[in-house]
């Protein structure tokens, strides 16, 4: 059996833990990314480390560079050449951040080149219905109105399910925004004689301008440069963006900087976290676990400006290995 210990802390949802525990070493998994511009810290820092931990558990992981999906989604003007250039930069960045060499990169273009892929896509379509596909549109950041004016948007969720079946995957990995597509794959797998993929979903990083509650959640977005920290940002850019970021006193929910501490810095920095405070406010404070930090911040004993200074320092340190990719 694969080694699942610790994976529950990496993912907000596992569907299902029992199915994950039953997988054998050598089971195959994937995560797909649209190459749609410069990667931000979720793609560049968080995901390489999560993928490595899945490999450590015994899962053979691959990364799908979803160039055709990005074209359907009008990323980079739908220009496949620019999309592929973006995908190459993403791959170099993830490797510079320590992604294991054994992780395989696959282009969607390689999958869609044969008739077998499109035959399977048609079978996925025959086993789906329009209402279910409409519910899956948020995986690409689109609404039903977008799809009604451009029918290719409806094909996107079908492609994502087809990717899973075509590659004969045991595990599908993604952010919580990918849940609808993964659940569709699970629901129709038996009818199609396909494997039902175990689905692992990680939390999304919220916009620096304020992520909002779950019913109005705003994630980091490439379309709004000041909503995200990009792996190409200079040290001064990082400091500027964090300094101006939404960070209410003693608030945990909807606080994007607290989310970065929780999902990026504490799990992956690899050492104790120190928040520098003036002596009049109690002096420096050291944390070994995120739960300790959350308690102190929610009680108001850490000022947002002190958090911002520490986060700028730690993120710049974590980004350093991949800065040469963008120089």
Secondary structure, DSSP 8 states (H G I E B T S, - for coil): ----TTHHHH-SEEETHHHHHT--TT-EEEEEE---SS-BHIIIIIHHHHHHHHHHHT-EEEEEE-HHHHHHTTGGGG-HHHHHHHHHHHHHHHHHTT--TTSEEEEHHHHTTSHHHHHHHHHHHHT--HHHHHHHGGGGT--HHHHHH-THHHHHHHHHHHHHHHTT-SEEEEEGGGHHHHHHHHHHHHHHT----EEEEE---B-TT----GGG--B--TTSGGGS-BTT--HHHHHHHHHTS---TT--TT-HHHHHIIIIIHHHS-S-EEE---GGGT--EEESSHHHHHHHHHTT-S-HHHHHHHHHHHHHHHHGGGHHHH-
